[in-house]
Amino acid sequence: MANLKLSLGFIPATSKIEQAETDLINEFEKLQAFTDSEELKKYNELNGIVNSGEFKNKKKEMVGLSFKSSEEYHKEIEYKKLQKARDIKLYFKTLGGPLLKKYQELDGSDTIKRYEDLKKTVDSAAFKQKQKSKEFKGSDDQKLLSEFNKLKSNPDIKTYFKFKTGKELANYNKVHGSKKLERLEELKEYLSSEDFKSRKEYLLDKKRFEKSELYVQEQEYEKLRKSDDINWYLKVKDSDKFDVLKKRELTFSDEFDGEKLDTKKWLTNHYWADKLFKDHYSQETDLHCYTDNENTEVRSSLLQISTRPQKAKGKVWNPLLGGFRLKDFSYTSGLVNTSKSFRQQYGTFKAKIKLNTAVGPSHAFRLLGDKITPHLDICRTGKGKVWADIFTSEKDNRKTSLGARYSKDFFIYSLEWSPNKMVWKINDVPFYTQTGNLPDEPLYIVFTGGLETAISGSSSMEVDWVRVYKGVD
């Protein structure tokens, strides 16, 4: 097997890498949530309204309105001109004066008829001839003349005939019932209506736009347009900032925030051991046997897998004997895997882990299938160092040493697996790449403890979180 020792140089602090990824994820989740927010829906609605041609035309029309250019103004001017017209002024003067009333009272009356009849008689040639005769004096004709003269000298009758032949009555008769007077009355009625008054008030109001619904919509839009959230959204929504996340879909994760291990996700046994006889077993060369829960616990948001001195009996698989036998062990350890709950082919497999690289303990974060191979160690400890391995067959085994410095602290170990390439990373910095003879089946996750040589005391590995995505960065 090839032994490739790589110098990674400076590795960024796990907390900074993790925080940067967390911040990006949180911001992306904020973007997704904000996409469905009422604030953005309102902004988009108002953006469509305020920036539409229809809105701009309505605003321009409203702002450009003036009373002097309106139909209302021209009607008011027409009314005032009609009011000032001589014939109209004289008409209303006559209409409101006492002469017309007196005239209308006498017109067609018996008194006027009597006067006109007497005048016709006394003005006739025959009557004038009678006046010259001696018989006129004391006659009925003289009485008629006296009656006529008496009526003729009556002030009301004098006024009546003077008004009847004057310009006032002639003007009154001309204007009364005319189209001109009808138009004046029509305009008067309109100008005294609430519609005209409110329209005139509206047209004279220099702040009419500020009082409109258009203005309310425009102000609400401007407020939203200047908001920090909208500006942030418009800035990032079409950027490539989240491309790395858009290519990925979280398919499996455990943050180990509960009080105990989630057994719906994790099996605390080898896959085949559980499937075939519901019991644990170890390999002939193992110094430890596995237990169900004694060496795996969730505490303080960490999964801890311990290996410790403890006397125990356990089954051992011996291929030479073709079966299992019981063996006394001096150590016990633990393991968890997703063989029954989750498997995936291709994607990004990541975990934040604290390993113990002391000589003796053997910890691992690996991917397995149902057979001996493929076997991928995303990270493991051995001989006091951290390693990464790929076993695709008994004849094609490769491993890479990261050295002993990656111990006693948390690091993010990851594998990016695509159809043509596998890339191992630590704190998002690549340290090994494999491009040929790659696995072509879904694999499951394994965290396991153990020993390669005897130790005094206990050792453990701690897992802060594990996440699996479809897609790679």
For each residue, the residues with C-beta under 8 A, 3 or more apart:
1: 397 398 399
2: 398 399
3: 399 400 401
4: 398 399 400 401 432
5: 400 401 403
6: 400 402 431 432
7:
8: 11 402 426 429 431
9:
10:
11: 8 411 426 427 429
12: 16 17 427 428 429
13: 16 17 427
14: 17 18 352 409 410 411 412 427
15: 18 19
16: 12 13 19 20
17: 12 13 14 20 21 412 427 428
18: 14 15 21 22 352 412
19: 15 16 22 23
20: 16 17 23 24
21: 17 18 24 25 428
22: 18 19 25 26
23: 19 20 26 27
24: 20 21 27 28 241 242 244 245
25: 21 22 28 29 245
26: 22 23 29 30
27: 23 24 30 31 236 241 242
28: 24 25 31 32 242 245
29: 25 26 32 33
30: 26 27 33 34
31: 27 28 34 35 233 236 237 242
32: 28 29 35 36
33: 29 30 36 37
34: 30 31 37 39 40 229 233
35: 31 32 40 233 237
36: 32 33 40 41
37: 33 34 40 41
38: 41 42
39: 34 42 43 224 227 229 230
40: 34 35 36 37 43 44 230 233
41: 36 37 38 44 45
42: 38 39 45 46 220 224
43: 39 40 46 47 221 224 225 230
44: 40 41 47 48
45: 41 42 48 49
46: 42 43 49 50 217 220 221 224
47: 43 44 50 51 221 225
48: 44 45 51 52
49: 45 46 52 55 217 221
50: 46 47 55 217 218 221
51: 47 48 55 56
52: 48 49 55 56
53: 56 57
54: 57 58
55: 49 50 51 52 58 59 214 217
56: 51 52 53 59 60
57: 53 54 60 61
58: 54 55 61 62 214
59: 55 56 62 63 209 214 218
60: 56 57 63 64
61: 57 58 64 65
62: 58 59 65 208 209 212 214
63: 59 60 209
64: 60 61
65: 61 62 69 70 203 208
66: 69 70 203
67: 70 72 73 200 203 204
68: 73
69: 65 66 73
70: 65 66 67 73 74 199 203
71: 74 75
72: 67 75 76 196 199 200 203
73: 67 68 69 70 76 77 203
74: 70 71 77 78
75: 71 72 78 79 187 190 191 196
76: 72 73 79 80 191 200
77: 73 74 80 81
78: 74 75 81 82 183 187
79: 75 76 82 83 184 187 188 191
80: 76 77 83 84
81: 77 78 84 85
82: 78 79 85 88 180 183 184 187
83: 79 80 88 89 184
84: 80 81 88 89
85: 81 82 88 89 180
86: 89 90
87: 90 91 171 174 175 180
88: 82 83 84 85 91 92 175 180 181 184
89: 83 84 85 86 92 93
90: 86 87 93 94 167 168 171 172 175
91: 87 88 94 95 171 172 175 176 181
92: 88 89 95 96
93: 89 90 96 97 168
94: 90 91 97 99 100 168 169 171 172
95: 91 92 100 172
96: 92 93
97: 93 94 100 101 168
98: 101 102
99: 94 102 103 159 163 168
100: 94 95 97 103 104 163 168 169 172
101: 97 98 104 105
102: 98 99 105 106 156 159 160 163
103: 99 100 106 107 159 160 163 164 169
104: 100 101 107
105: 101 102 109
106: 102 103 109 111 112 156 157 160
107: 103 104 112 160 164
108: 112 113
109: 105 106 112 113
110: 113 114
111: 106 114 115 151 157
112: 106 107 108 109 115 116 157 160
113: 108 109 110 116 117
114: 110 111 117 118 147 151
115: 111 112 118 119 148 151 152 157
116: 112 113 119 120
117: 113 114 120 121
118: 114 115 121 122 144 147 148 151
119: 115 116 122 123 148 152
120: 116 117 123 124
121: 117 118 124 127 144 148
122: 118 119 127 128 144 145 148
123: 119 120 127 128
124: 120 121 127 128
125: 128 129
126: 129 130
127: 121 122 123 124 130 131 141 145
128: 122 123 124 125 131 132
129: 125 126 132 133
130: 126 127 133 135 136 139 141
131: 127 128 136 141 145
132: 128 129 136
133: 129 130 136
134: 137
135: 130 139
136: 130 131 132 133 139 141 142
137: 134 142
138: 142
139: 130 135 136 142 143
140: 143 144
141: 127 130 131 136 144 145
142: 136 137 138 139 145 146
143: 139 140 146 147
144: 118 121 122 140 141 147 148
145: 122 127 131 141 142 148 149
146: 142 143 149 150
147: 114 118 143 144 150 151
148: 115 118 119 121 122 144 145 151 152
149: 145 146 152 153
150: 146 147 153 154
151: 111 114 115 118 147 148 154 157
152: 115 119 148 149 157 158
153: 149 150 158
154: 150 151 157 158
155: 158 159
156: 102 106 159 160
157: 106 111 112 115 151 152 154 160 161
158: 152 153 154 155 161 162
159: 99 102 103 155 156 162 163
160: 102 103 106 107 112 156 157 163 164
161: 157 158 164 165
162: 158 159 165 166
163: 99 100 102 103 159 160 166 168 169
164: 103 107 160 161 169
165: 161 162 169
166: 162 163 169 170
167: 90 170 171
168: 90 93 94 97 99 100 163 171 172
169: 94 100 103 163 164 165 166 172 173
170: 166 167 173 174
171: 87 90 91 94 167 168 174 175
172: 90 91 94 95 100 168 169 175 176
173: 169 170 176
174: 87 170 171 178
175: 87 88 90 91 171 172 178 180 181
176: 91 172 173 181
177: 181 182
178: 174 175 181 182
179: 182 183
180: 82 85 87 88 175 183 184
181: 88 91 175 176 177 178 184 185
182: 177 178 179 185 186
183: 78 82 179 180 186 187
184: 79 82 83 88 180 181 187 188
185: 181 182 188 189
186: 182 183 189 190
187: 75 78 79 82 183 184 190 191
188: 79 184 185 191 192
189: 185 186 192 193
190: 75 186 187 193 195 196
191: 75 76 79 187 188 196
192: 188 189 196 197
193: 189 190 196 197
194: 197 198
195: 190 198 199
196: 72 75 190 191 192 193 199 200
197: 192 193 194 200 201
198: 194 195 201 202
199: 70 72 195 196 202 203
200: 67 72 76 196 197 203 204
201: 197 198 204 205
202: 198 199 205 208
203: 65 66 67 70 72 73 199 200 208
204: 67 200 201
205: 201 202 208 211
206:
207: 210 211
208: 62 65 202 203 205 211 212
209: 59 62 63 212 214 215
210: 207 215
211: 205 207 208 215
212: 62 208 209 215 216
213: 216 217
214: 55 58 59 62 209 217 218
215: 209 210 211 212 218 219
216: 212 213 219 220
217: 46 49 50 55 213 214 220 221
218: 50 59 214 215 221 222
219: 215 216 222 223
220: 42 46 216 217 223 224
221: 43 46 47 49 50 217 218 224 225
222: 218 219 225 226
223: 219 220 226 227
224: 39 42 43 46 220 221 227 230
225: 43 47 221 222 230 231
226: 222 223 230 231
227: 39 223 224 230 231
228: 231 232
229: 34 39 232 233
230: 39 40 43 224 225 226 227 233 234
231: 225 226 227 228 234 235
232: 228 229 235 236
233: 31 34 35 40 229 230 236 237
234: 230 231 237
235: 231 232 239
236: 27 31 232 233 239 241 242
237: 31 35 233 234
238:
239: 235 236 242
240: 243
241: 24 27 236
242: 24 27 28 31 236 239 245 246
243: 240 246 247
244: 24 247 248 473
245: 24 25 28 242 248
246: 242 243
247: 243 244 471 472 473
248: 244 245 347 348 469 470 471 472 473
249: 469 470 471
250: 253 467 468 469
251: 342 344 347 468 469 470
252: 265 338 342 344 445 466 467 468
253: 250 465 466 467 468
254: 262 265 266 303 465 466
255: 301 464 465
256: 298 301 302 303 463 464 465
257: 301
258: 261 262 298
259: 298
260: 297 298
261: 258 266 268 293 296 297 298 303 336
262: 254 258 265 266
263: 266 267 268
264: 341
265: 252 254 262 338 341 342
266: 254 261 262 263 336 337 338 341
267: 263 271 274 336 337 338 339 340 341
268: 261 263 290 292 293 296 334 335 336
269: 273 274 279 280 290 292 335
270: 273 274 280 281 290 335 337
271: 267 274 275 337 339 340 368 370 444
272: 275 276 370
273: 269 270 276 277 278 279 280 281
274: 267 269 270 271 278 339 340
275: 271 272
276: 272 273
277: 273
278: 273 274
279: 269 273 315
280: 269 270 273 289 290 291 292 314 315
281: 270 273 290 314 315 316 317 324
282: 286 288 289 290 314 315 316 317 327 329
283: 286 316 317
284: 316 317 318 319
285:
286: 282 283 289 316 329 450 451
287: 329 330 331 450 451 452 453 454
288: 282 307 329 331 332 333 449 450 451
289: 280 282 286 312 313 314 315 327 329 331 332 333
290: 268 269 270 280 281 282 295 314 332 333 334 335
291: 280 294 295 312 332 333 334
292: 268 269 280
293: 261 268 296 297 334
294: 291 332 334
295: 290 291 305 306 307 308 332 333 334 449
296: 261 268 293 303 304 305 306 334 335 336
297: 260 261 293 303 304 306
298: 256 258 259 260 261 301 302 303 304
299: 302 304
300:
301: 255 256 257 298 464
302: 256 298 299 462 463 464
303: 254 256 261 296 297 298 336 447 462 463
304: 296 297 298 299 460 461 462 463
305: 295 296 333 334 335 336 363 447 448 449 460 461 462 463
306: 295 296 297 333 334 449 458 459 460
307: 288 295 331 332 333 334 361 449 450 451 455 458 459 460
308: 295 331 332 333 457 458 459
309: 330 331 456 457 458
310: 329 330 331 332
311: 328 329 330
312: 289 291 328 329 332
313: 289 326 327 328 329
314: 280 281 282 289 290 326 327 329
315: 279 280 281 282 289 324 325 326 327
316: 281 282 283 284 286 324 325 326 327
317: 281 282 283 284 323 324
318: 284 321 322 323 324 325
319: 284 322
320:
321: 318 325
322: 318 319
323: 317 318
324: 281 315 316 317 318
325: 315 316 318 321
326: 313 314 315 316
327: 282 289 313 314 315 316
328: 311 312 313
329: 282 286 287 288 289 310 311 312 313 314 332
330: 287 309 310 311 454
331: 287 288 289 307 308 309 310 451 454
332: 288 289 290 291 294 295 307 308 310 312 329
333: 288 289 290 291 295 305 306 307 308 448 449 450 451
334: 268 290 291 293 294 295 296 305 306 307 448 449
335: 268 269 270 290 296 305 446 447 448 449 450
336: 261 266 267 268 296 303 305 446 447 448
337: 266 267 270 271 368 444 445 446 447 448
338: 252 265 266 267 341 342 343 444 445 446
339: 267 271 274 343 368 444
340: 267 271 274
341: 264 265 266 267 338
342: 251 252 265 338 444 445 468
343: 338 339 442 443 444
344: 251 252 347 349 442 443 468 470
345: 417 439 440 441 442 443
346: 417 418 419 470 472
347: 248 251 344 416 417 468 469 470 471 472
348: 248 414 415 416 417 468 469 471 472 473
349: 344 367 378 414 415 417 445 466 468
350: 412 413 414 415 466 467 468 469
351: 365 378 412 413 414 447 463 464 465 466 467
352: 14 18 410 411 412 413 463 464 465 466
353: 365 379 410 411 412 413 461 462 463 464
354: 408 409 410 411 461 462 464
355: 363 379 381 386 406 407 411 461
356: 361 363 381 407 408 459 460 461
357: 361 381 384 385 386 404 406 407 408
358: 361 384 407 455 459
359: 383 384 453
360: 451 452 453 454 455 459
361: 307 356 357 358 381 449 450 451 452 455 459 461
362: 380 381 382 449 450 451 452
363: 305 355 356 380 381 448 449 450 459 461
364: 377 379 380 381 446 447 448 450
365: 351 353 377 378 379 380 413 445 446 447 463
366: 375 376 377 378 380 445 446 448
367: 349 374 375 376 378 415 443 444 445 446
368: 271 337 339 374 375 376 443 444 446
369: 373 374 439 441 442 443 444
370: 271 272
371:
372: 375 391 394
373: 369 391 392 393 394
374: 367 368 369 390 391 392 439 441 443
375: 366 367 368 372 389 390 391
376: 366 367 368 389 390 391 415 422 439 443
377: 364 365 366 380 387 388 389 390 399
378: 349 351 365 366 367 388 413 414 415 424
379: 353 355 364 365 386 387 388 402 413 426
380: 362 363 364 365 366 377 386 387 388 389
381: 355 356 357 361 362 363 364 384 385 386 387 407 461
382: 362 385 387 452
383: 359 452
384: 357 358 359 381 404
385: 357 381 382 401 402 403 404
386: 355 357 379 380 381 401 402 403 404 406 407
387: 377 379 380 381 382 399 400 401 402
388: 377 378 379 380 399 400 402 424 431 432
389: 375 376 377 380 397 398 399 400
390: 374 375 376 377 397 398 399 422 434
391: 372 373 374 375 376 396 397 398
392: 373 374 396 397 437 438 439
393: 373 396 397 437
394: 372 373 397
395:
396: 391 392 393 437
397: 1 389 390 391 392 393 394
398: 1 2 4 389 390 391 434
399: 1 2 3 4 377 387 388 389 390
400: 3 4 5 6 387 388 389 424 431 432
401: 3 4 5 385 386 387
402: 6 8 379 385 386 387 388 405 406 426 431
403: 5 385 386 406
404: 357 384 385 386 407
405: 402
406: 355 357 386 402 403 409 411 426
407: 355 356 357 358 381 386 404
408: 354 356 357
409: 14 354 406
410: 14 352 353 354 462 464
411: 11 14 352 353 354 355 406 426 427
412: 14 17 18 350 351 352 353 425 426 427 428
413: 350 351 352 353 365 378 379 424 425 426
414: 348 349 350 351 378 424 425 426 428
415: 348 349 350 367 376 378 422 423 424 425
416: 347 348 421 422 423 425 472 473
417: 345 346 347 348 349 422 438 439 472
418: 346 421 422 472
419: 346 438
420: 435 438
421: 416 418 433 434 435 438
422: 376 390 415 416 417 418 433 434 435 438
423: 415 416 430 432 433 472
424: 378 388 400 413 414 415 430 431 432 433
425: 412 413 414 415 416 428 429 430 431
426: 8 11 379 402 406 411 412 413 414 429 431
427: 11 12 13 14 17 411 412
428: 12 17 21 412 414 425 473
429: 8 11 12 425 426
430: 423 424 425 433
431: 6 8 388 400 402 424 425 426
432: 4 6 388 400 423 424
433: 421 422 423 424 430
434: 390 398 421 422 437 438
435: 420 421 422 438
436:
437: 392 393 396 434
438: 392 417 419 420 421 422 434 435
439: 345 369 374 376 392 417 443
440: 345
441: 345 369 374
442: 343 344 345 369
443: 343 344 345 367 368 369 374 376 439
444: 271 337 338 339 342 343 367 368 369
445: 252 337 338 342 349 365 366 367 466 468
446: 335 336 337 338 364 365 366 367 368
447: 303 305 335 336 337 351 364 365 461 463 466
448: 305 333 334 335 336 337 363 364 366
449: 288 295 305 306 307 333 334 335 361 362 363 459 460 461
450: 286 287 288 307 333 335 361 362 363 364
451: 286 287 288 307 331 333 360 361 362 454 455
452: 287 360 361 362 382 383
453: 287 359 360
454: 287 330 331 360 451
455: 307 358 360 361 451 459
456: 309
457: 308 309
458: 306 307 308 309
459: 306 307 308 356 358 360 361 363 449 455
460: 304 305 306 307 356 449
461: 304 305 353 354 355 356 361 363 381 447 449
462: 302 303 304 305 353 354 410
463: 256 302 303 304 305 351 352 353 365 447 466
464: 255 256 301 302 351 352 353 354 410
465: 253 254 255 256 351 352
466: 252 253 254 349 350 351 352 445 447 463
467: 250 252 253 350 351
468: 250 251 252 253 342 344 347 348 349 350 445
469: 248 249 250 251 347 348 350 472
470: 248 249 251 344 346 347
471: 247 248 249 347 348
472: 247 248 346 347 348 416 417 418 423 469
473: 244 247 248 348 416 428
